[in-house]
Amino acid sequence: MDKINGYPEEEARSFVQYIYSGRRAGATLTSLFEGYAKQTGRAKGSVRNYYYALLRSTGDERVRALLRGTGLKAGAVHAFSDEETDRVLRAILAEKSKGVSVRRAVLNLAGGDDRLMLRYQNKYRNVLAKQPARIEKLMEECGGARRQVESAIDGLYDRLALSLRRENARLRAKVKKLSEENSRLKRGGKDLRS
């Protein structure tokens, strides 16, 4: 059985027809990927990846014939610049250092834009997998700022602890004084009853 980019040829044809019909009806690619995944039992991400791989296979005559007349296309790829990559990674790492998950960090960074969030998350995971030294370097940079914050927090904690120790000592002295006074009053009350 012939395959086109990993799908049996017949499934590739029905997939292209499914996407083409859905797009003509006004459905989003995301909803079509999800629908096809449910229909076939494939993972949504796998369906999405197949779609884009198919569109990039312009050297394969079978793929060109399959796509001919459909108007299916992929949007332009907007590559990250090195500066943008470092900015995004620093922001994610700064959030992570506060105990925030990567997913929440990228959602915050993207301002709730799901597409941008996915783009940032994919960039982070890609750099983490392929350039771990870059992540380490940025973590070191973020670590310097983190150490300053931690030092300030430690100083605040020390001042609060000293203040609390002083307050506890004052209260203990007050309780001791009140206990002694209470004892005297109890003794004085016995004297009055006798």
C-alpha positions as CSV (number, residue, x, y, z in Angstrom):
1,M,0.0,0.0,0.0
2,D,1.5,3.3,-1.1
3,K,1.9,6.0,1.6
4,I,2.1,9.8,1.3
5,N,4.1,11.3,4.0
6,G,3.3,8.4,6.3
7,Y,-0.5,8.2,5.7
8,P,-1.9,5.5,3.4
9,E,-2.6,7.2,0.1
10,E,-6.4,6.8,0.4
11,E,-6.3,8.3,3.9
12,A,-4.2,11.2,2.7
13,R,-6.8,11.8,0.0
14,S,-9.7,11.7,2.4
15,F,-7.7,13.9,4.9
16,V,-7.1,16.6,2.2
17,Q,-10.8,16.4,1.2
18,Y,-11.9,16.7,4.9
19,I,-9.7,19.8,5.4
20,Y,-10.7,21.4,2.1
21,S,-14.4,20.9,2.7
22,G,-14.1,22.2,6.3
23,R,-12.2,25.3,5.2
24,R,-14.8,26.0,2.5
25,A,-17.4,25.8,5.2
26,G,-15.5,28.4,7.3
27,A,-14.1,26.0,10.0
28,T,-10.8,26.9,11.5
29,L,-7.8,24.6,11.0
30,T,-7.6,24.0,14.7
31,S,-11.2,22.7,14.8
32,L,-10.6,20.6,11.7
33,F,-7.5,19.0,13.2
34,E,-9.4,18.2,16.4
35,G,-12.4,16.8,14.4
36,Y,-10.2,14.6,12.2
37,A,-8.3,13.4,15.3
38,K,-11.5,12.4,17.0
39,Q,-12.8,10.7,13.8
40,T,-9.7,8.7,13.2
41,G,-8.3,8.2,16.7
42,R,-5.1,10.1,15.8
43,A,-3.6,12.7,18.1
44,K,-4.6,16.3,17.3
45,G,-0.9,17.4,17.2
46,S,-0.1,14.5,14.9
47,V,-2.9,15.6,12.5
48,R,-1.7,19.2,12.6
49,N,1.9,18.1,12.0
50,Y,0.8,15.9,9.1
51,Y,-1.0,18.8,7.5
52,Y,2.0,21.1,7.6
53,A,4.4,18.3,6.5
54,L,2.1,17.6,3.5
55,L,2.0,21.3,2.5
56,R,5.8,21.4,2.6
57,S,6.2,18.3,0.4
58,T,6.1,20.3,-2.8
59,G,8.7,18.2,-4.4
60,D,6.4,15.1,-4.4
61,E,4.2,15.0,-7.6
62,R,1.6,12.9,-5.7
63,V,1.3,15.6,-3.1
64,R,1.0,18.4,-5.7
65,A,-1.7,16.4,-7.4
66,L,-3.5,15.8,-4.1
67,L,-3.4,19.5,-3.2
68,R,-4.1,20.9,-6.7
69,G,-7.2,23.1,-6.8
70,T,-7.7,23.1,-3.0
71,G,-6.1,26.4,-2.2
72,L,-4.8,24.8,1.0
73,K,-1.7,26.6,2.3
74,A,0.2,27.3,5.4
75,G,0.8,30.7,6.8
76,A,4.2,32.3,6.6
77,V,6.7,31.1,9.2
78,H,7.9,33.9,11.5
79,A,11.2,32.9,12.8
80,F,12.4,34.1,16.2
81,S,15.4,36.4,16.2
82,D,18.1,35.7,18.7
83,E,17.1,38.8,20.7
84,E,13.4,37.8,20.8
85,T,14.4,34.2,21.8
86,D,16.5,35.4,24.7
87,R,13.8,37.9,25.8
88,V,11.1,35.2,25.8
89,L,13.3,32.7,27.5
90,R,14.3,35.2,30.2
91,A,10.7,36.1,30.9
92,I,9.8,32.4,31.1
93,L,12.7,31.6,33.4
94,A,11.9,34.6,35.6
95,E,8.4,33.3,36.1
96,K,9.7,29.7,36.7
97,S,12.0,31.0,39.4
98,K,8.8,32.3,41.2
99,G,7.4,28.8,41.1
100,V,5.1,29.4,38.1
101,S,4.7,26.5,35.6
102,V,6.1,27.0,32.0
103,R,2.6,26.7,30.7
104,R,1.3,29.5,33.0
105,A,4.4,31.6,32.3
106,V,3.9,31.5,28.5
107,L,0.2,32.2,28.9
108,N,1.0,35.3,31.0
109,L,3.7,36.3,28.5
110,A,1.4,35.9,25.6
111,G,-1.4,38.0,27.2
112,G,-3.9,35.2,26.8
113,D,-3.3,34.8,23.0
114,D,-3.4,31.0,22.6
115,R,-1.4,31.0,19.3
116,L,1.3,33.2,20.7
117,M,1.4,31.1,23.9
118,L,1.9,27.9,21.8
119,R,4.6,29.7,19.8
120,Y,6.5,30.7,23.0
121,Q,6.0,27.3,24.6
122,N,7.3,25.5,21.5
123,K,10.3,27.8,21.3
124,Y,11.1,27.2,25.0
125,R,10.8,23.4,24.7
126,N,12.8,23.4,21.4
127,V,15.7,25.4,23.0
128,L,15.5,23.3,26.1
129,A,15.9,20.2,24.1
130,K,18.5,21.4,21.5
131,Q,20.4,24.2,23.3
132,P,20.4,23.4,27.0
133,A,23.6,25.5,27.5
134,R,21.7,28.5,26.3
135,I,19.0,27.9,28.9
136,E,21.7,27.4,31.6
137,K,23.4,30.7,30.6
138,L,20.1,32.6,30.8
139,M,19.3,30.9,34.1
140,E,22.6,32.2,35.5
141,E,21.8,35.7,34.3
142,C,18.3,35.5,35.9
143,G,19.9,33.9,39.0
144,G,21.9,37.1,39.7
145,A,18.7,39.1,39.9
146,R,17.1,36.3,41.9
147,R,19.9,36.3,44.4
148,Q,19.5,40.0,45.0
149,V,15.8,39.5,45.6
150,E,16.5,36.6,47.9
151,S,19.0,38.6,49.8
152,A,16.5,41.4,50.3
153,I,13.9,38.9,51.5
154,D,16.4,37.4,53.9
155,G,17.2,40.8,55.3
156,L,13.5,41.5,55.8
157,Y,12.9,38.2,57.4
158,D,15.8,38.8,59.8
159,R,14.4,42.2,60.8
160,L,10.9,40.7,61.3
161,A,12.4,37.9,63.4
162,L,14.3,40.3,65.6
163,S,11.2,42.4,66.0
164,L,9.1,39.4,66.9
165,R,11.7,38.2,69.4
166,R,11.7,41.6,71.1
167,E,7.9,41.6,71.2
168,N,7.8,38.1,72.6
169,A,10.3,39.1,75.4
170,R,8.1,42.1,76.2
171,L,5.0,40.0,76.3
172,R,6.6,37.4,78.5
173,A,7.7,40.1,80.9
174,K,4.1,41.5,80.9
175,V,2.6,38.0,81.5
176,K,5.1,37.4,84.3
177,K,4.2,40.7,85.9
178,L,0.4,40.0,85.5
179,S,0.8,36.5,86.9
180,E,2.6,37.8,90.0
181,E,0.0,40.5,90.5
182,N,-2.7,37.9,90.1
183,S,-1.0,35.7,92.7
184,R,-0.8,38.7,95.1
185,L,-4.5,39.4,94.6
186,K,-5.4,35.8,95.2
187,R,-3.4,35.8,98.4
188,G,-4.9,39.1,99.4
189,G,-8.4,37.7,98.8
190,K,-7.7,34.8,101.2
191,D,-6.5,37.2,103.8
192,L,-9.8,39.2,103.6
193,R,-11.9,36.0,103.9
194,S,-10.1,34.8,107.0
